[in-house]
Amino acid sequence: MPYKASILIVDNNTDLSDELSDFLGSEGYAVTVVNSGQGAIELSKEKPFDVILMDVKMPVMGGVEAYKKIKQIRPAAVIVFMTAFALDELAKDMLGEGTYKVIDKPHDLDALLAMIEKSQKGFLVSLVDPDIDLRNKMRDALQAKGFRVAVCKSGEEAVALAKQKAQDVFFVDTELPALNVLETYLEIKTANSMAVVVMMTLYRQKTDEIVKQTIEKGAYSCLYKPFDIKEAVRIIEEIVKKKPGQTLPN
Protein backbone atom coordinates (compact mmCIF):
# COMPACT_ATOMS: atom_id res chain seq x y z
CA MET A 1 0.00 0.00 0.00
CA PRO A 2 1.44 3.43 -0.92
CA TYR A 3 2.32 5.78 1.92
CA LYS A 4 -0.46 8.18 2.88
CA ALA A 5 0.36 11.47 4.56
CA SER A 6 -0.01 11.97 8.30
CA ILE A 7 -2.39 14.85 9.00
CA LEU A 8 -2.86 16.97 12.11
CA ILE A 9 -6.18 18.86 12.39
CA VAL A 10 -6.06 21.85 14.75
CA ASP A 11 -9.50 23.32 15.47
CA ASN A 12 -11.44 24.13 18.65
CA ASN A 13 -14.69 23.32 16.80
CA THR A 14 -14.88 19.63 17.77
CA ASP A 15 -17.83 18.82 15.51
CA LEU A 16 -16.05 20.18 12.45
CA SER A 17 -12.70 18.61 13.30
CA ASP A 18 -14.30 15.21 13.98
CA GLU A 19 -16.18 15.36 10.67
CA LEU A 20 -12.98 16.25 8.83
CA SER A 21 -11.07 13.51 10.66
CA ASP A 22 -13.64 10.88 9.72
CA PHE A 23 -13.54 11.91 6.07
CA LEU A 24 -9.74 11.94 5.77
CA GLY A 25 -9.46 8.72 7.77
CA SER A 26 -11.85 7.04 5.35
CA GLU A 27 -9.48 8.05 2.55
CA GLY A 28 -6.62 6.21 4.24
CA TYR A 29 -4.82 9.12 5.90
CA ALA A 30 -3.40 8.85 9.42
CA VAL A 31 -5.27 11.65 11.20
CA THR A 32 -4.70 13.21 14.61
CA VAL A 33 -7.01 15.88 16.05
CA VAL A 34 -6.13 18.50 18.63
CA ASN A 35 -8.33 21.39 19.77
CA SER A 36 -5.78 24.09 20.64
CA GLY A 37 -2.73 25.80 19.25
CA GLN A 38 -0.63 24.82 22.26
CA GLY A 39 -1.67 21.21 21.84
CA ALA A 40 -0.58 21.34 18.21
CA ILE A 41 2.85 22.61 19.24
CA GLU A 42 3.31 19.81 21.78
CA LEU A 43 2.28 17.14 19.27
CA SER A 44 4.62 18.61 16.66
CA LYS A 45 7.51 18.17 19.09
CA GLU A 46 6.66 14.48 19.40
CA LYS A 47 6.35 13.62 15.70
CA PRO A 48 6.50 15.21 12.24
CA PHE A 49 3.16 15.59 10.47
CA ASP A 50 3.14 15.84 6.69
CA VAL A 51 0.16 18.24 6.62
CA ILE A 52 -1.25 20.44 9.37
CA LEU A 53 -4.75 21.89 8.89
CA MET A 54 -4.80 24.91 11.22
CA ASP A 55 -7.81 26.99 12.19
CA VAL A 56 -6.97 30.69 12.27
CA LYS A 57 -9.35 31.77 15.04
CA MET A 58 -8.85 29.84 18.30
CA PRO A 59 -9.01 30.97 21.95
CA VAL A 60 -5.83 31.49 24.02
CA MET A 61 -3.46 30.82 21.10
CA GLY A 62 -4.59 31.52 17.56
CA GLY A 63 -3.47 29.67 14.46
CA VAL A 64 -0.92 32.28 13.41
CA GLU A 65 0.96 32.17 16.72
CA ALA A 66 0.89 28.36 16.74
CA TYR A 67 2.04 28.34 13.11
CA LYS A 68 5.15 30.39 13.92
CA LYS A 69 6.19 28.04 16.72
CA ILE A 70 5.51 24.86 14.74
CA LYS A 71 7.54 26.13 11.78
CA GLN A 72 10.52 26.51 14.13
CA ILE A 73 10.09 22.89 15.24
CA ARG A 74 9.06 21.34 11.91
CA PRO A 75 10.05 23.65 9.03
CA ALA A 76 9.17 20.98 6.46
CA ALA A 77 5.51 20.72 7.53
CA VAL A 78 2.87 21.72 5.00
CA ILE A 79 0.63 24.07 7.00
CA VAL A 80 -2.79 25.07 5.68
CA PHE A 81 -4.89 27.77 7.34
CA MET A 82 -8.62 27.14 7.67
CA THR A 83 -10.96 30.08 8.25
CA ALA A 84 -14.58 31.13 8.07
CA PHE A 85 -13.53 34.79 8.14
CA ALA A 86 -11.48 37.23 6.11
CA LEU A 87 -7.78 36.93 6.93
CA ASP A 88 -6.36 39.61 9.21
CA GLU A 89 -3.06 41.28 8.35
CA LEU A 90 -1.02 38.94 10.54
CA ALA A 91 -2.40 35.87 8.81
CA LYS A 92 -1.74 37.48 5.42
CA ASP A 93 1.87 38.03 6.45
CA MET A 94 2.18 34.32 7.22
CA LEU A 95 1.30 33.53 3.61
CA GLY A 96 4.58 35.17 2.71
CA GLU A 97 6.44 33.16 5.34
CA GLY A 98 5.59 29.78 3.86
CA THR A 99 1.97 28.88 4.56
CA TYR A 100 0.98 26.40 1.88
CA LYS A 101 -2.60 27.57 1.34
CA VAL A 102 -5.70 29.11 2.93
CA ILE A 103 -8.99 27.24 2.64
CA ASP A 104 -12.48 28.42 3.53
CA LYS A 105 -14.94 26.91 5.95
CA PRO A 106 -17.20 25.07 5.40
CA HIS A 107 -14.88 22.76 3.49
CA ASP A 108 -15.21 21.57 -0.05
CA LEU A 109 -14.03 18.04 0.83
CA ASP A 110 -13.14 16.99 -2.71
CA ALA A 111 -11.06 20.15 -3.22
CA LEU A 112 -9.41 19.64 0.17
CA LEU A 113 -8.49 16.06 -0.71
CA ALA A 114 -7.02 17.15 -4.04
CA MET A 115 -5.00 19.88 -2.31
CA ILE A 116 -3.56 17.43 0.24
CA GLU A 117 -2.61 14.94 -2.48
CA LYS A 118 -0.97 17.65 -4.56
CA SER A 119 1.01 18.92 -1.57
CA GLN A 120 2.70 15.53 -1.25
CA LYS A 121 3.64 14.98 -4.89
CA GLY A 122 6.17 16.33 -7.32
CA PHE A 123 9.65 17.77 -7.43
CA LEU A 124 10.39 19.73 -4.26
CA VAL A 125 12.17 23.08 -4.54
CA SER A 126 13.37 25.08 -1.53
CA LEU A 127 14.02 28.82 -1.74
CA VAL A 128 16.47 30.17 0.83
CA ASP A 129 16.55 33.96 0.76
CA PRO A 130 16.11 36.66 3.43
CA ASP A 131 14.37 38.88 0.84
CA ILE A 132 10.69 38.05 1.39
CA ASP A 133 9.49 39.82 -1.77
CA LEU A 134 11.86 37.98 -4.07
CA ARG A 135 11.18 34.72 -2.24
CA ASN A 136 7.43 35.08 -2.70
CA LYS A 137 7.68 36.11 -6.34
CA MET A 138 9.87 33.13 -7.15
CA ARG A 139 7.67 30.77 -5.09
CA ASP A 140 4.52 31.89 -6.89
CA ALA A 141 6.13 31.51 -10.30
CA LEU A 142 7.45 28.01 -9.57
CA GLN A 143 4.16 26.88 -8.04
CA ALA A 144 2.40 28.08 -11.18
CA LYS A 145 4.72 25.74 -13.11
CA GLY A 146 3.57 22.84 -10.94
CA PHE A 147 6.51 22.54 -8.54
CA ARG A 148 6.17 22.05 -4.79
CA VAL A 149 7.97 24.91 -3.06
CA ALA A 150 9.20 25.44 0.50
CA VAL A 151 10.65 28.75 1.68
CA CYS A 152 13.35 29.61 4.23
CA LYS A 153 14.89 32.89 5.26
CA SER A 154 18.19 31.57 6.65
CA GLY A 155 20.77 28.85 6.26
CA GLU A 156 19.77 27.36 9.61
CA GLU A 157 16.17 26.90 8.43
CA ALA A 158 17.38 25.31 5.20
CA VAL A 159 19.56 22.82 7.07
CA ALA A 160 16.67 21.92 9.39
CA LEU A 161 14.52 21.36 6.32
CA ALA A 162 17.13 19.12 4.72
CA LYS A 163 17.24 17.00 7.88
CA GLN A 164 13.47 16.54 8.01
CA LYS A 165 12.40 16.05 4.42
CA ALA A 166 14.02 14.95 1.17
CA GLN A 167 14.28 18.22 -0.70
CA ASP A 168 15.35 17.88 -4.33
CA VAL A 169 16.94 21.28 -5.00
CA PHE A 170 17.78 24.33 -2.90
CA PHE A 171 18.14 27.81 -4.38
CA VAL A 172 20.31 29.54 -1.77
CA ASP A 173 21.09 33.26 -1.67
CA THR A 174 24.71 34.13 -0.94
CA GLU A 175 23.81 36.92 1.51
CA LEU A 176 22.48 34.97 4.50
CA PRO A 177 22.52 35.84 8.21
CA ALA A 178 24.69 33.64 10.47
CA LEU A 179 25.60 30.61 8.29
CA ASN A 180 27.09 31.73 4.99
CA VAL A 181 26.28 30.04 1.70
CA LEU A 182 29.27 27.68 1.79
CA GLU A 183 28.51 26.59 5.36
CA THR A 184 24.84 26.18 4.44
CA TYR A 185 25.75 24.09 1.41
CA LEU A 186 28.04 21.78 3.38
CA GLU A 187 25.46 21.21 6.12
CA ILE A 188 22.66 20.59 3.60
CA LYS A 189 24.81 17.98 1.84
CA THR A 190 25.66 16.34 5.17
CA ALA A 191 21.95 16.09 5.97
CA ASN A 192 20.92 15.01 2.46
CA SER A 193 23.67 13.98 0.07
CA MET A 194 21.24 13.83 -2.87
CA ALA A 195 20.12 17.46 -2.56
CA VAL A 196 21.27 19.84 -5.30
CA VAL A 197 22.21 23.41 -4.39
CA VAL A 198 22.01 26.38 -6.76
CA MET A 199 23.28 29.72 -5.48
CA MET A 200 21.70 33.12 -6.14
CA THR A 201 23.38 36.49 -5.76
CA LEU A 202 22.93 40.15 -6.55
CA TYR A 203 26.57 40.91 -5.79
CA ARG A 204 28.71 39.26 -8.47
CA GLN A 205 32.08 40.79 -7.52
CA LYS A 206 31.53 40.76 -3.75
CA THR A 207 30.58 37.09 -3.69
CA ASP A 208 32.83 35.80 -6.45
CA GLU A 209 35.26 34.01 -4.12
CA ILE A 210 32.68 32.23 -1.95
CA VAL A 211 30.66 31.27 -5.05
CA LYS A 212 33.83 29.76 -6.54
CA GLN A 213 34.61 27.89 -3.30
CA THR A 214 31.07 26.51 -3.04
CA ILE A 215 31.03 25.32 -6.66
CA GLU A 216 34.40 23.64 -6.08
CA LYS A 217 32.77 21.76 -3.20
CA GLY A 218 30.02 20.55 -5.53
CA ALA A 219 27.30 23.21 -5.75
CA TYR A 220 25.49 23.03 -9.09
CA SER A 221 25.74 26.63 -10.34
CA CYS A 222 24.97 30.26 -9.49
CA LEU A 223 22.21 32.52 -10.78
CA TYR A 224 22.89 36.24 -10.86
CA LYS A 225 20.03 38.52 -9.86
CA PRO A 226 17.87 39.78 -11.36
CA PHE A 227 17.21 36.63 -13.40
CA ASP A 228 14.23 35.43 -15.41
CA ILE A 229 12.28 32.64 -13.70
CA LYS A 230 12.67 30.71 -16.96
CA GLU A 231 16.36 30.38 -16.14
CA ALA A 232 15.54 28.80 -12.76
CA VAL A 233 13.08 26.43 -14.45
CA ARG A 234 15.70 25.49 -17.05
CA ILE A 235 18.15 24.56 -14.28
CA ILE A 236 15.48 22.53 -12.48
CA GLU A 237 14.73 20.68 -15.74
CA GLU A 238 18.43 19.84 -16.09
CA ILE A 239 18.51 18.52 -12.51
CA VAL A 240 15.33 16.46 -12.95
CA LYS A 241 16.82 14.69 -15.98
CA LYS A 242 19.83 13.67 -13.88
CA LYS A 243 17.78 12.37 -10.92
CA PRO A 244 16.55 8.79 -11.24
CA GLY A 245 12.81 8.36 -10.83
CA GLN A 246 12.02 12.10 -11.05
CA THR A 247 9.71 13.68 -13.60
CA LEU A 248 8.69 17.23 -14.33
CA PRO A 249 5.19 18.37 -13.36
CA ASN A 250 2.56 18.18 -16.09
ABEGO torsion letter per residue (X at the ends): XBBBBBBBBBBABAAAAAAAAAAAAAAGBBBBBBABAAAAAAAAAABBBABBBBBABBBGBBAAAAAAAAAAABAABBBBBBBABBBBAAAAAAAAAGBABBBBOBBBAAAAAAAAAAAABEBBBBBBBABAAAAAAAAAAAAAAGBBBBBBABAAAAAAAAAABBBABBBBBABBBEBBAAAAAAAAAAABAABBBBBBBABAAAAAAAAAAAAAAGBABBBBOBBBAAAAAAAAAAAAAABBGBBBBX
